[in-house]
Amino acid sequence: MKMVNFGARSWLCRALSTIPSNPLRVCVVGSGPAGFYTAEKMLKAHQQAQVDIIDRLPTPFGLVRSGVAPDHPETKIVVNQFSRVALNDRCSFFGNVTLGSSVSLADLRQLYDVVVLAYGAESDRVLGIPGEDLNGIYSAREFVWWYNGHPDCRFLNPDLKSTDTAVILGQGNVALDVARVLLRPTTELVTTDIASHALAALKESAIRKVYLVGRRGPVQAACTTKELREVLGIKDLHIHIQQDDLVKTPLDEEELKNNRIQRRVYEFLSKAATSGASHPCSGQRELHFVFFRKPNRFLESDERSGYVSGISLEKTVLKGVEPGKQMAVGTQQFEYLGCGVVLKSIGYKSIPVDGLPFDHQKGVVPNINGRVLSDTSKDPPVLEKGLYVCGWLKRGPTGIIATNLYCAEETVAAISDDIEQGVVPSSSSLPKPGREGLLQLLDNRNVRVLPFSAWEKIDSEERRLGNLTNKPREKLAAWEELMKVATE
Ligand SMILES: Cc1cc2nc3c(=O)[nH]c(=O)nc-3n(C[C@H](O)[C@H](O)[C@H](O)COP(=O)(O)OP(=O)(O)OC[C@H]3O[C@@H](n4cnc5c(N)ncnc54)[C@H](O)[C@@H]3O)c2cc1C
């Protein structure tokens, strides 16, 4: 066997020496919550399982590192639990390995008895309206990756200096995170793990007004109370909510009766609409909740060719007879909202890879309890033996970190059932090469595999740098920096 090229001979020996005599070879793609919970449950349920987690980044933990807001450090504590999983003798983490380019799905299925896809949702839903490609319009995903130091958005450089107004399309928790980061005094962000390039840009930001635009009303706002309370509680912030928008229909009342979170959200919004001054003081930052409006088109600036200067919004009304299922319908009444930055927080979308059944409508992999389906039209549907899915790729981009724990339990239960039934490992095939085969293949393709110890180097360097400026860590956000520290 040719030696793998990162030179960590001892690490490789350890990795290979921990193989049980007749292991169940499991590969988990993606090291976010879904991937780590799956690995943890598999290791626990199957003593003969050897689990390899691959991730396209040198850094593990998915959106816990690159999604969760910098001012929510308590939410990130779960990485300690994930690190313990990665350090389990029967588990390995291989960073800088991308499904779809470093290795194909067909490769993985040949190498492993069980493949669990947990690679999340790394693209965006689009509105499909005119002007969507103008400069100054970003997806919330890109913006969040930028302030969280994801290497793919290190150089996004959103222009926060040329305008005092940002519009966020969407009113879910991600939208509220983005609003909070834009409006919170930077003195409150300096001691977080926010990326230094983002902190510098926010310090110089001219954004004073943020509009959060939703198609439906305050009864249907898709956020939770914690996030709402936080944004409403920002120091010296003027909150604006139209009183008229708070008027409830009998159907709204019904909806609130059935949902405690919606009820609390509505109460917070109603309270915020009446407390505080009716007009902002000069220089005060403003947060406007704009309900019952949907974007119709983006308008280009006359002065700055190619840049957005505003949005045409169409007023909506709610239609529908069932509580919880009211839809926003356009009224053909339009109004203009001027702005220089737009952040679309309308939903993440998963990306299919070659050979993977994919429901393009829903943006997920068709599955039953985590078992991937190749043909949903047949009864019973046809299953892809040994192929499973978990997390946002399985359910769509909703739910908190803990939701992925239940999701992983379901997927692992399906795998365990299939093992018990003799569906996997396939009795007809030879033992699979697993980890050894993967490393050999990646070496042949000159893929620079980064083990967990490489992440530990990045981690300690980030902590060291953070220590110098009183931050929990200073994230290394450029690919070159990450690779350099990881391979030193
Ligand atoms: C902005 C934002 C803020 C959030 N804040 C909170 C919060 O405060 N609290 C909370 O509980 N939940 C929060 N969530 C939700 C939580 O982050 C998700 O529920 C969870 O991360 C989804 O887990 P996942 O493993 O499916 O996907 P991800 O966390 O996205 O993990 C996917 C992993 O797959 C890797 N990957 C992608 N493509 C490939 C490929 N082709 N090959 C190899 N690897 C690949 C990625 O690098 C990533 O590591 C937030 C989500 C967002 C978007």
The ligand as an ORCA input file, in Angstrom:
! r2SCAN-3c Opt
* xyz 0 1
  C     -27.895     30.332     10.460
  C     -28.307     29.169     11.321
  C     -28.318     29.310     12.693
  C     -28.717     28.241     13.494
  N     -28.723     28.410     14.843
  C     -29.116     27.391     15.641
  C     -29.122     27.559     17.050
  O     -28.798     28.636     17.586
  N     -29.509     26.483     17.808
  C     -29.875     25.287     17.256
  O     -30.193     24.340     17.985
  N     -29.879     25.106     15.909
  C     -29.513     26.131     15.095
  N     -29.513     25.976     13.735
  C     -29.950     24.670     13.160
  C     -28.822     23.613     13.129
  O     -27.621     24.242     12.810
  C     -29.181     22.503     12.134
  O     -30.341     21.837     12.616
  C     -28.090     21.452     11.956
  O     -26.821     22.023     11.803
  C     -28.368     20.564     10.713
  O     -27.457     19.516     10.767
  P     -26.904     18.707      9.517
  O     -25.862     17.813     10.076
  O     -28.031     18.134      8.764
  O     -26.237     19.786      8.534
  P     -24.946     20.697      8.715
  O     -24.798     21.193     10.094
  O     -25.035     21.711      7.633
  O     -23.705     19.731      8.401
  C     -23.426     19.298      7.097
  C     -21.935     18.972      6.987
  O     -21.713     18.352      5.708
  C     -20.538     18.874      5.119
  N     -20.666     18.711      3.668
  C     -21.460     19.397      2.823
  N     -21.330     18.949      1.578
  C     -20.417     17.936      1.611
  C     -19.857     17.076      0.643
  N     -20.236     17.126     -0.647
  N     -18.911     16.176      1.025
  C     -18.525     16.095      2.325
  N     -19.044     16.889      3.293
  C     -19.985     17.789      2.949
  C     -20.495     20.312      5.567
  O     -19.186     20.860      5.498
  C     -21.024     20.200      7.005
  O     -19.969     19.992      7.912
  C     -29.110     27.012     12.903
  C     -29.097     26.881     11.507
  C     -28.700     27.951     10.726
  C     -28.696     27.798      9.229
*
